[in-house]
Amino acid sequence: MKIKITYVILFILLLVSSDLFAGEVKVITADSALYKGIQLTIMNKYDEAMEYWHILENKGWSESDIYFCKGITIQSRMSEFQDYEKDGENFINIAQKCININRKKLKKEPLDIKSLYYIGSIMCFMGLYYAENKDWLRSAKYGMSGISNLEMCISINSELREIVLFIEVFRYYRYRLTKYVSFIPFIKDERKDAIRRIEAVLDIGFNKFIGRNQLAWILIDYGDFDKALKISLEGLKMFPGSRFYL
């Protein structure tokens, strides 16, 4: 099974200040330390982005942020080139370290939304990684655990509607996974509802930029090609030159 999905959506909450987790959204300025690495990833400059994350790590930047960013940059590269062998082991090691770091933080602050978000997001993408490698058991385990962590973020702070987009993207692909995994309990086909819920939050905050990539690929998978093309062209206008919309 080939799930064509880019991983730039995980930078939604990194494109806003940490105040987002208290309900107040503020755009990171162009001179923000994380912004440069995010932009490099969006523009498909993966080696430069990884080098930049290493520089920040050596300067003592938060390991919680760094290992999350490293994991998603690697996953973005694997997804674009559909090569899950070259970087696969490295991705899993970095993703697991990201999970471990944030679990330690949750022991001290059980309701820390940022840690829950990092764990949930990276678990979902571990689930997709394992699906690409036809390891269905691990795919189901990490994907569903990831969604549960993200839903916890919403239960703590219902104002974080950007995360709704992320949850619905994986809700759509969760049903797709049932076509390949017979031991997963019956899951209702919510693909149409997931698309509707994605469209409902598409223009909230940074979703209007990043969500169009996710929606376009979902619409292609769903068979609505005309609408997918329209959404992709809108995204390309926002990020000229980014291969995520080509």
C-alpha positions in Angstrom: 0.0 0.0 0.0 1.3 3.4 -0.9 0.0 6.2 1.2 1.1 9.4 -0.5 1.1 12.0 2.3 3.6 14.8 3.1 4.7 15.5 6.6 4.9 19.2 6.6 1.5 19.3 8.4 3.4 18.4 11.6 4.9 21.9 11.6 1.6 23.6 12.1 2.2 24.1 15.8 5.8 24.9 15.2 4.8 27.8 13.0 3.2 29.5 15.9 4.6 30.5 19.3 4.4 28.3 22.3 1.5 30.6 23.4 -0.7 28.5 21.1 -0.9 25.9 23.8 -2.5 28.4 26.1 -5.0 29.3 23.4 -3.3 32.4 22.0 -1.8 32.1 18.5 1.1 34.2 17.5 3.1 33.8 14.3 6.8 33.1 14.7 8.8 35.9 13.2 11.2 35.4 10.3 14.2 35.5 12.7 12.8 32.8 15.0 15.3 29.9 15.4 12.9 27.1 14.4 11.4 29.0 11.5 14.5 28.6 9.3 14.5 24.8 9.6 10.8 24.6 9.0 11.1 26.7 5.8 14.0 24.5 4.6 11.9 21.4 5.0 8.9 23.0 3.2 11.1 23.9 0.3 12.4 20.3 0.2 16.0 21.2 1.3 16.2 18.3 3.7 20.0 18.0 4.1 20.2 21.7 4.9 17.3 21.4 7.4 19.0 18.4 9.1 22.3 20.3 9.4 20.4 23.2 10.9 18.7 21.0 13.5 22.1 19.7 14.5 23.4 23.3 14.9 20.5 24.1 17.2 21.0 20.9 19.1 24.6 21.8 19.7 23.6 25.2 21.0 21.5 23.5 23.6 18.0 23.9 22.1 15.2 21.9 23.6 15.6 18.2 22.8 11.8 17.9 22.7 11.6 20.3 19.7 14.8 19.1 18.0 14.0 15.4 17.9 10.5 16.1 16.7 11.8 18.4 13.9 14.5 15.9 12.9 12.0 13.1 12.7 9.6 15.0 10.5 12.3 16.3 8.2 13.4 12.7 7.6 9.9 11.5 7.1 9.2 14.3 4.6 12.2 13.2 2.6 11.2 9.5 2.7 7.6 10.4 1.7 8.6 12.6 -1.3 11.0 10.1 -2.8 9.0 7.0 -1.6 12.2 5.5 -0.2 11.6 4.1 3.2 14.7 1.9 3.4 17.6 4.4 3.4 16.5 6.5 6.3 14.0 4.1 7.9 16.1 2.9 10.9 17.3 6.4 11.6 13.7 7.8 11.5 12.5 5.1 14.0 15.4 5.8 16.4 14.8 9.5 16.4 11.0 9.1 16.7 11.4 6.8 19.6 13.8 9.2 21.3 11.2 12.0 20.7 8.5 9.8 22.4 10.8 9.0 25.4 11.8 12.6 26.0 8.2 13.8 26.0 6.9 11.0 28.1 9.4 12.0 30.8 8.0 15.6 30.6 4.4 14.2 31.0 5.4 12.5 34.2 6.0 15.9 35.6 3.2 17.7 33.8 0.5 15.1 32.8 -1.6 17.8 30.9 1.3 19.3 28.9 -0.4 19.6 25.5 2.9 20.2 23.6 4.3 16.9 24.8 1.0 15.1 24.0 1.0 16.7 20.5 4.6 15.6 19.8 4.0 12.1 20.9 0.7 11.7 19.1 2.1 13.2 15.8 5.3 11.2 15.7 3.3 8.0 16.6 0.9 8.6 13.7 3.8 8.9 11.3 5.5 5.8 12.7 2.2 4.1 11.9 2.3 5.3 8.3 6.0 4.3 8.0 5.2 0.8 9.2 2.2 0.7 6.7 4.6 1.5 3.9 6.7 -1.5 5.0 3.6 -3.7 5.3 4.1 -4.2 9.1 0.4 -3.9 9.7 0.4 -4.8 13.4 2.8 -2.0 14.3 1.1 0.4 11.9 -2.2 -0.1 13.7 -0.6 0.1 17.1 1.2 3.4 16.6 -1.4 5.0 14.3 -4.3 4.5 16.7 -2.2 5.4 19.8 -1.1 8.6 18.0 -4.7 9.7 17.3 -5.6 9.0 20.9 -2.9 11.4 22.1 -4.0 14.1 19.7 -7.6 13.8 20.8 -6.4 14.3 24.4 -5.0 17.7 23.3 -8.4 18.7 22.1 -10.1 17.5 25.3 -7.7 19.7 27.3 -8.0 22.7 25.1 -10.9 22.8 22.6 -9.6 26.0 21.1 -6.8 24.1 19.3 -8.7 23.6 16.1 -5.6 23.3 14.0 -5.2 19.8 15.5 -8.6 18.9 14.3 -7.2 18.9 10.7 -4.4 16.6 11.7 -6.8 14.1 13.5 -9.2 14.0 10.6 -6.3 13.3 8.1 -5.4 10.2 10.1 -9.0 9.3 10.7 -9.4 9.1 6.9 -6.2 6.9 6.5 -7.2 4.8 9.5 -10.1 3.4 7.6 -7.9 2.9 4.5 -5.7 0.7 6.7 -8.6 -1.7 7.5 -8.5 -2.8 3.9 -5.1 -4.4 4.5 -5.4 -5.5 8.2 -8.0 -8.1 8.8 -7.4 -8.3 12.6 -8.4 -4.6 13.2 -12.0 -4.4 14.7 -14.6 -3.0 12.3 -14.2 0.7 11.7 -17.0 2.7 10.1 -16.2 4.3 6.8 -15.8 7.9 7.9 -13.8 9.1 4.9 -16.6 11.4 3.6 -17.2 12.9 7.0 -13.4 13.3 7.6 -13.2 15.3 4.3 -16.1 17.4 5.4 -14.5 18.1 8.8 -11.1 18.9 7.1 -12.8 21.4 4.8 -14.5 23.0 7.8 -11.2 23.9 9.5 -9.2 24.5 6.3 -9.0 28.2 6.7 -8.4 28.4 10.4 -4.9 29.7 11.3 -2.1 28.0 9.4 -4.4 25.3 8.1 -5.2 27.5 5.1 -1.6 27.0 4.0 -0.7 23.5 5.1 -4.0 21.7 5.1 -4.5 22.1 1.3 -1.6 19.6 0.7 -3.3 17.0 2.9 -6.7 17.6 1.5 -5.5 17.4 -2.1 -3.9 13.9 -1.6 -7.0 12.7 0.2 -9.2 13.9 -2.6 -7.0 12.1 -5.1 -7.3 8.9 -3.0 -11.1 9.4 -2.8 -11.4 9.9 -6.6 -12.4 13.6 -6.6 -9.6 14.6 -9.1 -11.1 18.0 -10.2 -11.3 19.2 -6.6 -7.9 17.9 -5.8 -6.4 19.8 -8.7 -8.1 23.0 -7.6 -6.8 22.7 -4.0 -3.3 21.9 -5.2 -3.1 25.0 -7.4 -4.3 27.1 -4.4 -1.4 25.7 -2.3 1.1 26.2 -5.1 0.2 29.8 -5.2 1.0 30.1 -1.5 4.3 28.2 -1.7 5.7 28.7 -5.2 8.5 26.2 -6.0 7.6 23.7 -3.2 7.4 20.2 -4.6 4.7 19.4 -2.0 2.1 20.8 -4.3 3.5 19.6 -7.6 
